[in-house]
């Protein structure tokens, strides 16, 4: 007999895998909230999964370990996408500022600067 917490852990891992594969920016906040909720739920489930394990539970545990490796890869890829988007947005913001005021970052050490303009 397999414990319900182990089955729920497997379901949670599969849900996390499906969520981390989504890359659309429109629903990103909702996806992040759902990932956070699932991770919190998984933390609570972890307390219920303690030894001794039956043979069926050990087999399911091996499957879960494989899923967990995929979840870790998926979460790291998901965070890399977010960081890349944040960096791109910051870069775009900086470029926009340089177009608005092109002389803001000009070095004035010994170069000619027309003050009458």
C-alpha positions in Angstrom: 0.0 0.0 0.0 1.4 3.3 -1.1 0.9 6.3 1.2 -1.3 9.1 -0.2 1.4 11.7 0.6 3.8 9.9 -1.8 1.2 9.8 -4.6 0.4 13.5 -4.0 4.1 14.3 -4.1 4.3 12.6 -7.5 1.3 14.5 -8.8 2.8 17.8 -7.5 6.1 17.1 -9.2 4.2 16.4 -12.5 2.3 19.7 -12.1 5.5 21.6 -11.4 7.0 20.1 -14.6 4.1 21.2 -16.7 4.2 24.7 -15.1 7.9 25.2 -15.7 7.5 24.5 -19.4 5.2 27.5 -19.8 7.1 30.5 -21.1 4.4 32.9 -22.0 4.9 36.3 -20.3 1.2 37.2 -20.0 0.5 34.6 -17.4 3.9 34.5 -15.7 2.7 36.0 -12.4 -0.1 33.4 -12.1 2.4 30.6 -13.0 4.8 31.9 -10.3 2.1 31.9 -7.7 1.0 28.4 -8.6 4.6 27.2 -8.5 5.0 28.8 -5.1 1.8 27.2 -3.8 2.9 23.7 -5.1 6.4 24.1 -3.5 4.7 25.0 -0.2 2.4 22.0 -0.5 5.4 19.8 -1.3 7.2 21.0 1.9 4.2 19.9 4.0 4.1 16.5 2.2 7.7 15.9 2.9 7.1 15.7 6.7 4.7 12.8 6.1 7.2 10.7 4.0 9.4 8.9 6.5 10.8 5.4 6.7 10.1 2.5 6.8 9.0 2.1 3.2 7.3 -0.9 1.5 8.6 -2.3 -1.7 6.0 -0.4 -3.7 6.9 2.8 -2.0 10.6 2.3 -2.7 9.7 1.8 -6.4 7.6 4.9 -6.5 10.4 6.7 -4.6 12.8 5.9 -7.5 10.3 7.3 -10.0 9.9 10.4 -7.8 13.6 11.0 -7.6 13.8 11.0 -11.4 10.9 13.5 -11.5 12.6 15.7 -8.9 15.7 15.9 -11.1 13.6 17.1 -14.0 11.7 19.5 -11.7 15.0 21.1 -10.5 16.2 21.5 -14.2 12.8 23.0 -15.1 12.8 25.4 -12.2 16.4 26.6 -13.0 15.5 27.1 -16.7 12.3 29.0 -15.6 14.3 31.3 -13.4 16.9 31.8 -16.1 14.2 33.0 -18.5 12.9 35.4 -15.9 16.4 36.8 -15.2 17.0 37.2 -18.9 13.8 39.1 -19.3 14.6 41.3 -16.4 18.0 42.1 -17.8 16.5 42.8 -21.2 13.9 45.1 -19.7 16.6 47.0 -17.7 18.8 47.3 -20.8 15.9 48.6 -22.8 15.2 51.1 -20.0 18.8 52.3 -20.0 18.8 52.7 -23.8 15.6 54.7 -23.6 17.2 57.1 -21.1 20.2 57.5 -23.3 18.0 58.5 -26.3 16.1 61.0 -24.1 19.3 62.6 -22.7 22.3 61.6 -24.8 24.7 63.9 -22.9 24.0 62.6 -19.5 26.9 60.2 -19.3 29.5 62.2 -21.3 32.9 62.4 -19.6 34.0 66.0 -19.3 37.6 65.6 -18.4 39.5 67.8 -20.8 37.0 67.6 -23.7 35.4 70.6 -25.2 31.9 71.3 -23.9 29.9 74.1 -25.5 28.1 75.9 -22.7 26.3 78.4 -24.9 24.0 75.8 -26.3 
